Amino acid sequence: MPFALLIYLLGIAQFTVMTSALYTVVAMTLTGIFMPTVQRVVDGSDVSPVAELWSQLKDTLHGFRRGAIILAPIAIILVVISGVVNVFSTTGIPAKIALLLINISGGVLLFAVLLGMVVAILMGVGMPTVAAYVVVAILIVPTFVADFNVEPITAHYTMFYAAILAGITPPVATAAVVAAGIAKANFWRTCGAAIKIAAPLFVLPVAFVYNPGLISMSLGGNTLVVGTLVLLGAITIIYGLNYPFQMSPGRKLAARGLLTVLGLVIMVFPNDLVKLAGIATFVGVFVAEKVMNHGLELPFSRGASQ
């Protein structure tokens, strides 16, 4: 119910994000208090509705208290980060960094995209994604469009997506700060785990530029094909970086490096045949690893043995 309310407020009623979030939190609280009480009555439980309602109220208040304790140190960190960001904005350092990095690219599109991503991530350090996007849209996107002939929608989407990644990029990584605080985990280990899991997301902005079919104002067959191939490339990277291979350390490192590079090629290279060849290679490595280390018997091998 709260999720349906959020979708309605954002997509249909066109409320602001903060107002929609406020009403959704209120709906979550009311639902969490009253739904268990209603369920008790419907199920015919021996517990009285009043006692159940009182129990849910106490649990909710306890949850508010625990949430405040968890978020207090996180709020202090975010306030400090906000001060640093304000200093950067006042001194104009981000604008100078943006222009400098774009000039360093030397007219090479790949370098320009990578440097643009660096700028977008720097802008997104401790800043709302929309604010970071506005800065890079003014400073970097026109350069992509005018000097590198990148489609405007592709350039904007690339920079917006790169700005989002600042949430899990050290040394600030506001999303990792919040996650580590809630889980009471080490911040740097949390950042490392987040980057390993989300590694393909750092490749996706580059894939947008070299595979413009990914971004289309109308859904078509080309978009579906390219999107599926890029998704399989992302799966290749995730598998390579996170799967617990049962190999010697040297072979494990080689397998991880091979699959990561293979996934990069599948996601970025603009030729569909190359993507398909990379996916076939990944499937071969996947099957071989399962057969060698888990003793899986394939149907064709069983037939041959018979």
Buried (B, 14 or more C-beta within 10 A) or exposed (E): EBEEBBEBBBEEEEBEEEEBBEBBEEBBBEEBBBEBBEEBEEEEEEEEEEEBBEBBEEEBEEEEEEEEEBBEEBEEBBEEBEEEBEEBBEEEEBBEBBBEBBEEBEEEBEBBBBBBBBBBBBBBBBBEBEEBBBBBBEBBBEBBBEEBEBBEEBBBBBBBBBBBBBBBBBEBBBBBBBBBBEEEEEBEEBBEBBBEEBBBBBBBBBBBBBBBBBBBEEEEEBBEEBBEBBEBBBBBBBBBBEBEBEBEEEEBEEBBEBBBBBBBBBBBBEEBEBBEBBBEBBEEBBEEBEEEEEEEEEEEEEEEEE
